[in-house]
């Protein structure tokens, strides 16, 4: 365990940041949730402490299924255009306050159609709000549409077509998520991924959030994704680590969330540093800012303190996030130049 001095804390907080694994429905401000519950008559606690407890998952629920229960209240609150727009705006503002300059927000439109909204409306509302907030706050925001493991494959094919149709509004990625144990075979959704790939979207798959030997990650690779969302269980398979390194498949890791899902028992046991030093490209993310009650700065500092990640390694992971981001090349180049210029005079961020 490494000590984190005040100087290190302030340096990490000041860093311009990129975040690639970030769920809209896991990032509701408690104060906003209180107001939305009152506005729409949704059954929910009516005190700040009560709503906070309802939104934040326990530190050690011990399973992915338990963690996913924390999304139930947010999803009930996110069935109206105004709510979706406000929550999107809040998220961009909160991330920019933590110096996140580039972010990819992901969400499953199917979860937000219970009140009568169409998939097109859900994507358009979120995209318009994200673009407006990004312009006002000076950030770059891109969107990833998430398909569900539990959905009918034909429905996910149609969703992929919708995602491609909204590329002009900032949708640049396509993902698959859901309860792995109940739906372990992502390849039934291969056609949806083919549609997204042909449409020019970046591809990622949620996998490896369960305690296994990496088999779920290996199966996800059959969809030919550019990145894996999570993937920590890969550490149990040396041949899989070699394949990830050779193919340059990035793992978008979320250590605090993995503790909550029972992927690891304690933060200090997370394999992030071992994966990185084995040559597997990784990024470091919050997953769900509210559900995990963590900022990206705090997540990074925990990696330094609990895992022994060095500041040069942390900065390299941050730059790598931009290098594998689902963003156009001119924007990527501009962000990389800005980040590198910021760090140029800081010897702490460069290997000796």
N, C-alpha and C positions, 0 to 999 in steps of 0.2 A: 504494500500500500504506500503510495507516494504522497508526500505532503503537498498541499495546494496553498501557496502563499497568497497574500492579498494582491501582489503584483501579477501572479499567474491568473488569478480570478478576473482581475480587471482586463488583462490582455485578452482572455478568452471571450469575455463579454463584449469587448470592442471589435473583435474580428468580424469582417463582413462574411456572411455565411450563406451556404446553399443547403437546402433541405429537399430531399426527393421522396421521402416516405411519410406522408402526412394526410390523414383522413379528415375530411370536413366534418363528418358527424361525430368525431371524437374530440372536437375542439370548441364546444360551446362555452361561452362565458357564463358562469353561474348567474350573474345579474341579468343577462339577456334571457336565459332560460326561465328565470322567475317571471319576467315581463311577458314572454311568449305564452307561458302556461296560463297566466291570467287572461291574456288577450283572447286565446283560442279555447279556453275552458278545458284544458288538458289536466287530468288528475296528476298532481305533483305536489311535493312539499311547498309550502308557502313562506318558508324562512330561508335566509341565505345559507345557514348551516345545513338545513335539511336538503336544499337543492344541490349544494356542494357534495354532500354525502351520496346523493342519488347519481351524480354525474361522474364522480371519481371512483375508479375501481379499487378494491382492496389491494394492498401491496403484494399480498401472496394468496390470490384466490386459488392458484394451483392448477388451473386448466384453461385451455383456450375457450371451452364452452362457458365457463364462469365469466371469463373476461368479456366475451361477446354479449353477455346480459347487460353490460353497462351501456350498450348502444340503444336499449329499448326506449328509454325516455327521450333521448335526442331525436330518434326517428319519429316519435309521436309529435314532436314539436316542429318537424321539418316537412310539413305537408302543404305549405302555402308559399306562394312566390315571395311575399314580403319577408317571411321568416328565412327562406333560403338566401335571399339577397343580403339580409342583415347579418346572418351568421358568416357568410362568405366575407363580407366587408370587415367584420370583427376580426376574423382570422388573419386576413392580410395585415391589418393594423397591428395586431398583437405580435405577429412575426417580425414586422419591420421594426417594432420597438425593441426586439432582441437582435437587431442588426442582420436579419435574414434578408439578403438582397435578391436571392433567386429561390423560388419555391414551386414545387409541383403538388397541387392539391388533387386528391383523388376521392371519388365518391361513387356509389352505386345508384344510378338514377332510378332503378326499379324500386328502391326502398322509399321513394318520395312520390309515388303515384297513387297512394291509397286514397288521397282526398280528391282525385279526379284530374290531377295534372298529367300531361303526356310526357313521354321521355324527351321529346323535342323541347317542350316548355321547361322542364327541369334543367336540361343542359344549357339552354339559352339564358335562363335567369342567373344561374351560377356563373356562366361565362361573362355576361354583361357586368355583373357585380364585381367579379374578380378584375376585369379589365379596368373598370373605373377606379377601384381602390388602388390597383397597381400604379396607374398613372398619377393619382394624387399623392401616393406615398413614395414614389420613386423606386419601385421594385419591379422585378420581372416575375410574372406568374404564368405558369402553364398548367393545363388540366389533364388529368388521366381518368377516363371513364372505366369504371370497374364492373365487370360481369360477375355473376354469382355461380359458385360451384353447384349450388342446389337447383339452378334454373334449368329449364328445358334447353337443350343445345340449340334448337331452332330460334328460341327467343334471344339467345346470346349472339347468334348470327345477325339477327335484325339489329341488336344493340350495337354491334360492331359497325354496321352500315351507318347507324345514326352518329356514332362517334366520328367516323370518317367525314360525314356530311358537315360536321361542325368544326372541322380543322381551321377554318377561317376565323373562328371565334376563340382560338387559343387551345383547343383540344389537341394534344400532341401524343397522348399515350393511351394504351389499352391494357387492362389488368384483369386478373381473376382472383377472387377472394372468397372466403367462407370457411365453414367448419371442416377441417381436413379429415378428421376421423370419420365423419359421416359420408364424406364425398372425396375419397382418396385419389380418384383417377381424373386428373384434369384433361386428359387427352380426348375425352368425349366432346370437348369444346374446341377441337383443333380447327374446325371450319371457321369459327368466329375469329380465331387468331389469323387464319389465312386471309380473311377479309380485311382485318385491321392492318396486317403487314402489307398487303397489296395497296392499301389506301395511304401508306406512308406513315403510319403511327409507330411509335416506339412501344415495345412489348415488355411487360413484366408479369410475373406470376407470384402470388403469395404461396409460399411453401416452406417447409422446414421449421414450423413453429411448434411442432409436437416433439416429444422425446422419442426419437427413433435414431436409426443409424444413417440417416441421410437418404433413405429410399424415396421419400416424398419429394425431395429436391431433385433427385435423379429422374423421377418420373416427370416432374415439371419441365425439365430440360428438353423433353421430347417435343414441346411446343415451340422450341427454338426462340426463347425470350432473349432480350438484350440484358435484362437484369432480373434478379430474384428478390422479391420483397420478403425479408427475413432470411431464412436459410442457415440459421445458426447450427442446426443439427448436422450440417455437412461435416462438422469437425470429427464425427465418428467414422468417417470413411476416407482413408488416405487417398484412394484412387479417385474419389470424387473431388477432393481438394485439388489434385493434380489436373483433373479435367477442367474445373472451374478456372484455375490459373491459366491453363493453356488456351482455353477459349475466350478468356477475358470477360467472363460473366461476373458482373458486380453483384454483391450481396448488399442490399439496403437494410442495414441492421438497426435494431431498436432495442437496446439492452434492457431499459427499465420495463418496457412492455413485455419483453420476454420473461422477465421475472414474474410479472403479473400473470402471464399465461402458463407458468410452470415449465417453460422450456429449460430454465436453469433455476436452481433453488435460491441462489443469492447472486447479487450483482457481481461480486468478486469472482464468481465461477463462469462468467460469460466468456465465450471463446473468441471475442472480437479480435483481441491482440494476437492470439495464436493463429487465427485465420489470416490476418493481415501479414504476419511475419512468415506464413507458409506460402505467400505469394498470391493469395486470393484477394482480388480488389474489393474493397468495402467502402461504404459510406455510413455515416452515423446520423441517426434521425430520432425524432420523438415518437413517431407513429400517431399518437393521440395526445395533444398537449394537455387537454383537460382530464381525460380518462386516466392518464398517467400522472397528472399534476406535475408537469415538468416543462421547463423551457429547453430550447436547444442548447443554450449556454450551460445550463445545469447538467444536461445529459453529457455534454462534452467534458465538463469538469469531473463528473463521476468516473468517466473513462480514464482520465488522468490519475485521479486519486485512487480508484479501486482496482484498475486493471493495469496500471503502469504504462499507459499510452504516453509517448513523449510528445512534446509540443510540435516538433517537426513532423512526426507521424500524423498528428491531428490535422495540421495544416495541409499535409499531402492528401489526406482523405477529403478535406474540404475542396481542394482544387480538383480532385478526381470526380467529385460530385458534378462539377460543372462540365468536366470532360465527357461524362456519360449522360448528361441531362438530355431530355427530349426537347431540344430547342434548336432553332435555326442556327447555322454556322456563324453569321455575322454577330448575332447576339451573344453566342458562346464566346467568340473571340473578344468581344468588348468586355464582357464580365471577367474573363480570365485576365485580361490586361489590367483591369481595375483592381482585382484582387492581388495580383502580383505586385503592382505598384504600391499598394498599401503595405505589403509585407517586406518590400525590398530592403528597408533600413532596419529591420528587426532581426538580429542574429539568432534570437531564440527560436525562430521558426524555420531555420535552415540547418541541415545536418552539418556537423563539423568534420 
